[in-house]
Amino acid sequence: MAAIYYDHDADPNALAGQSLAVVGYGNQGRSWALNLRDSGIEVQVCARADASREQAEADGFDTADVPAASDADVVCILVPDDAIPGLPLERRDDQLTVVASGYAFGFERFTPPGDLGMVAPRMLGPEVRSCYEEGVGFITAVGVHRDASGRALARTLAVAQAIGGLRQGALSLTPLQEAILDLGVEQVLSPALTKVNATFTAMMLAQGIPLEAVMTELVLSGEVERTYGLVREVGYTGQFDFHSPASQYGQLSRRAAYDSVDIASVMHELTEDIVSGRFADEWDAESSAGYPTLKALKEQFVGPAVADLEKDMRRRLGPGASERNATED
């Protein structure tokens, strides 16, 4: 079982008298900076001279170029993983460098001197701010990659607490564990679910079910997301009796039908790509080349044709559909 940290495990004084800089002011960076400031920590935002830096200035932060973060006792790096190794930062043994994803540390893409900590919110960037303002916080993964000062964990927990990441509990994970899990969801689980949904859609279309009805069942009605919400709130067993007896019987009696499908071997192969570092090497090459494969894949699977289909579906079905179509009629 993983250790779990809570607010009472953190000592805010671990950051007393220390300077703190946030590198990057995008979705995560802005939320972190605002949360840290609201928790009583003076924050400097170090970012490129672009619209994000203008936003930081409008939000009332002292701003500077990225190299200025080198002087901060604590630096929170909140830029994409592939951009981290190229940052013009110099760190010392007594300083702490915090990342919001275990990737750069776990796969040894970025290992500056000093304490190396991870605070990885299990929440999208804007929601890190919203959950802080609502007072509910969010679950976080917290870990130490290197403790050079003897204070790495204490300081990392203080950062996690200040952004609201201990209120619902923070799982103790190494950066490599967090990176494997995160990439596993993206590369092992998500493609499998996409394949299952696509196959299911084809089966229903073959039975004469309209595409609009299939998409409603899978996405547009909101039933699936609300069901998962109930699983989170009351557990799988707690929500099960909300389903009809026929639904309960169908779900449970047909489980074994997929036992002979060899999903595990494909998942094992994909996981090995992650754990071995092969994916990290592949992504380095893709990034260096200017993302040609990513651009082609996005055009194929999430390009304008798919977007137009989805837009039309959401226009005709879902929240506000009645009002929109009444106006159009």
C-alpha positions in Angstrom: 0.0 0.0 0.0 1.2 3.5 -0.8 1.8 6.0 2.0 -0.6 8.9 1.9 0.2 12.4 3.1 -2.4 14.9 4.4 -2.4 18.6 5.5 -1.2 17.7 9.0 1.9 16.0 7.6 3.2 19.2 6.1 5.0 22.0 7.9 4.5 25.4 6.2 7.6 26.7 8.0 9.7 24.4 5.8 9.5 27.2 3.2 10.0 30.1 5.7 12.5 32.6 4.5 13.0 31.0 1.1 12.3 32.5 -2.3 10.1 30.7 -4.7 9.7 31.0 -8.5 7.3 29.4 -10.8 8.6 28.7 -14.3 5.8 28.8 -16.9 2.4 30.5 -16.7 0.1 28.2 -18.6 -2.8 26.1 -17.3 -0.8 24.6 -14.4 1.6 27.5 -13.9 -1.1 30.2 -13.4 -3.1 28.0 -11.0 0.0 27.1 -8.9 1.2 30.7 -8.7 -2.2 32.0 -7.6 -2.7 29.2 -5.1 0.8 29.6 -3.7 0.2 33.4 -3.3 -3.1 32.9 -1.6 -1.4 30.5 0.8 0.9 33.3 1.9 3.9 32.6 -0.3 5.6 35.3 -2.3 5.9 34.1 -5.9 8.0 35.3 -8.8 6.8 34.1 -12.2 9.6 33.4 -14.7 8.4 33.0 -18.3 9.1 33.9 -21.9 8.1 37.5 -22.9 4.8 36.4 -24.4 1.1 36.6 -23.7 1.4 34.3 -20.7 3.9 36.7 -19.1 1.6 39.6 -19.8 -1.2 37.7 -18.0 1.1 37.1 -15.0 1.8 40.8 -14.8 -1.9 41.6 -15.0 -2.4 39.1 -12.2 0.0 41.2 -10.1 3.0 39.0 -10.1 6.7 40.1 -10.2 7.9 38.6 -13.5 11.3 37.9 -15.1 13.0 35.8 -17.8 13.4 32.1 -17.1 17.1 32.2 -16.1 16.2 34.4 -13.1 14.6 31.4 -11.5 18.1 29.9 -11.0 18.5 32.1 -8.0 15.2 30.9 -6.2 15.5 28.6 -3.3 12.5 26.7 -4.6 11.6 26.5 -8.3 8.3 24.9 -9.5 8.7 24.0 -13.2 5.3 24.0 -15.0 6.1 23.7 -18.7 5.6 20.6 -21.0 7.9 17.7 -20.2 9.8 17.9 -23.5 10.6 21.6 -22.9 12.1 21.1 -19.4 15.6 19.7 -20.4 16.3 22.8 -22.5 15.4 25.4 -19.8 18.3 27.8 -19.1 18.4 27.0 -15.4 21.3 26.5 -13.0 20.7 24.9 -9.6 22.7 24.5 -6.4 22.8 21.6 -3.9 20.8 23.6 -1.3 18.0 24.4 -3.7 14.8 22.5 -4.4 13.4 21.9 -7.9 9.8 20.7 -8.2 8.1 19.3 -11.2 4.4 18.6 -11.8 5.1 15.4 -13.7 7.5 12.6 -12.9 8.6 12.2 -16.6 11.7 14.4 -16.7 13.1 13.1 -13.5 11.9 9.5 -13.9 13.5 9.0 -17.3 16.6 11.1 -16.4 15.8 13.8 -18.9 16.5 16.5 -16.4 18.6 16.0 -13.2 19.9 19.3 -12.0 21.9 19.5 -8.7 20.1 19.8 -5.4 16.8 18.5 -4.0 14.4 17.1 -6.7 10.8 16.8 -5.8 7.5 16.1 -7.6 4.0 17.4 -6.9 1.7 16.0 -9.6 -1.9 17.0 -9.2 -4.4 14.4 -10.5 -6.4 17.3 -11.9 -6.3 19.5 -15.0 -4.6 22.9 -14.6 -7.6 25.2 -14.4 -9.3 22.8 -11.9 -6.2 23.0 -9.7 -7.3 26.6 -9.1 -11.0 26.0 -9.0 -10.7 23.2 -6.4 -8.4 25.4 -4.3 -10.9 28.3 -4.4 -13.8 25.8 -3.5 -11.8 24.6 -0.5 -12.0 21.0 -1.6 -8.5 20.5 -2.9 -7.5 17.5 -5.0 -5.6 14.3 -4.9 -1.9 14.6 -5.7 1.1 12.3 -6.3 4.1 13.5 -4.2 7.6 12.1 -4.4 11.3 12.9 -3.9 13.8 12.0 -6.6 16.8 13.2 -4.7 17.3 14.5 -1.2 20.6 16.4 -1.2 19.8 18.7 1.7 17.9 16.4 4.1 14.9 18.7 3.7 13.6 17.6 0.3 10.4 15.8 1.5 9.5 18.6 4.0 9.8 21.3 1.5 8.0 19.3 -1.2 5.1 18.6 1.1 5.0 22.3 2.0 4.6 23.2 -1.7 2.0 20.5 -2.1 0.0 21.8 0.8 0.2 25.4 -0.4 -1.4 24.6 -3.8 -4.2 22.5 -2.1 -2.7 19.1 -3.0 -2.9 17.5 0.5 -6.6 18.2 1.3 -7.8 15.0 -0.3 -4.6 13.1 0.3 -1.4 12.8 -1.6 0.0 9.4 -2.7 3.6 8.8 -2.2 5.1 7.8 -5.6 8.5 8.0 -7.1 8.7 10.2 -10.2 9.3 7.1 -12.3 6.2 5.4 -10.8 4.1 8.5 -11.5 5.4 8.7 -15.1 4.8 5.0 -15.8 1.2 5.3 -14.5 0.5 8.5 -16.3 1.9 7.3 -19.6 0.2 3.9 -19.0 -3.2 5.5 -18.9 -2.5 7.5 -22.0 -0.8 4.7 -24.1 -2.1 1.4 -22.7 -5.6 2.1 -21.4 -6.8 4.9 -23.6 -6.1 3.2 -26.9 -7.8 0.0 -25.6 -10.9 2.0 -24.6 -10.9 3.8 -28.0 -10.8 0.4 -29.8 -13.6 -1.0 -27.6 -15.8 2.0 -28.2 -15.2 2.0 -32.0 -15.9 -1.7 -32.2 -19.1 -1.3 -30.2 -20.2 1.6 -32.4 -19.7 -0.5 -35.5 -21.7 -3.4 -34.0 -24.6 -1.1 -33.2 -24.6 0.6 -36.6 -24.7 -2.9 -38.1 -27.9 -3.5 -36.2 -29.5 -0.3 -37.7 -29.0 1.9 -34.6 -28.5 5.5 -35.6 -25.1 7.0 -35.0 -26.8 9.8 -33.0 -28.3 7.2 -30.6 -25.0 5.4 -30.1 -23.1 8.7 -29.4 -25.8 9.7 -27.0 -25.4 6.4 -25.1 -21.6 6.7 -25.0 -21.1 10.4 -24.5 -23.8 13.0 -25.1 -26.3 12.0 -22.5 -23.7 12.4 -19.7 -24.9 9.1 -18.2 -21.4 7.5 -18.3 -19.7 10.5 -16.6 -22.4 10.7 -14.0 -22.1 7.0 -13.3 -18.3 7.3 -12.9 -19.0 10.3 -10.6 -21.1 8.0 -8.4 -18.4 5.4 -8.5 -16.0 8.0 -7.1 -18.5 9.3 -4.5 -20.0 6.0 -3.2 -17.9 3.3 -4.8 -18.6 0.6 -7.4 -20.6 -1.5 -5.0 -22.5 1.5 -3.7 -23.7 2.6 -7.1 -24.5 -0.9 -8.4 -28.0 -1.1 -7.0 -28.9 2.1 -9.0 -28.9 -0.1 -12.1 -31.9 -2.2 -13.0 -31.9 -6.0 -12.2 -31.6 -6.7 -15.9 -28.6 -4.4 -16.2 -27.0 -5.9 -13.1 -27.5 -9.4 -14.5 -26.3 -8.5 -17.9 -23.1 -6.8 -16.7 -22.1 -9.6 -14.4 -23.2 -12.7 -16.4 -21.3 -11.6 -19.5 -18.0 -10.6 -17.9 -16.4 -14.0 -18.7 -17.1 -13.6 -22.4 -14.0 -11.6 -22.8 -11.7 -13.8 -20.7 -10.2 -15.5 -23.8 -9.3 -12.2 -25.5 -5.6 -11.6 -25.2 -5.5 -8.0 -24.1 -2.7 -8.6 -21.6 0.0 -9.3 -24.2 -0.6 -6.1 -26.1 -0.8 -4.1 -22.8 2.5 -5.8 -21.7 4.2 -4.8 -24.9 3.0 -1.2 -24.7 4.0 -1.0 -21.0 7.5 -2.3 -21.8 7.9 0.5 -24.3 7.3 3.0 -21.4 9.3 1.3 -18.6 12.3 0.6 -20.8 12.5 4.2 -21.9 11.9 3.4 -25.6 8.9 5.7 -25.7 10.9 8.5 -24.1 13.6 8.1 -26.8 10.9 8.1 -29.5 9.3 11.2 -28.1 12.7 13.0 -27.9 13.2 12.2 -31.6 9.7 13.3 -32.4 10.1 16.6 -30.5 13.5 17.3 -32.1 12.0 16.8 -35.6 9.2 19.3 -35.0 6.4 16.8 -34.3 5.7 15.5 -37.8 4.1 12.3 -36.8 2.0 13.9 -34.1 0.7 16.5 -36.6 -0.3 13.7 -39.1 -2.0 11.7 -36.4 -4.0 14.7 -35.1 -5.1 15.4 -38.7 -6.2 11.8 -39.1 -8.0 11.3 -35.8 -8.9 14.7 -34.4 -8.9 16.8 -37.5 -11.6 19.1 -38.9 -13.7 16.3 -40.3 -14.1 14.7 -36.8 -14.5 18.1 -35.1 -17.3 19.0 -37.5 -19.1 15.8 -36.8 -18.8 16.3 -33.1 -19.9 19.9 -33.3 -23.0 18.9 -35.2 -23.9 16.2 -32.7 -23.5 18.6 -29.8 -25.5 21.2 -31.6 -28.5 18.8 -32.0 -28.2 16.8 -28.7 -27.2 17.7 -25.1 -27.4 20.8 -22.9 -29.1 23.7 -24.7 -30.1 21.7 -27.7 -33.8 22.5 -27.5 -33.2 26.2 -27.3 -30.6 26.2 -30.1 -32.7 24.3 -32.5 -35.9 26.2 -31.7 -34.0 29.4 -32.7 -32.7 27.8 -35.9 -36.1 26.5 -36.8 
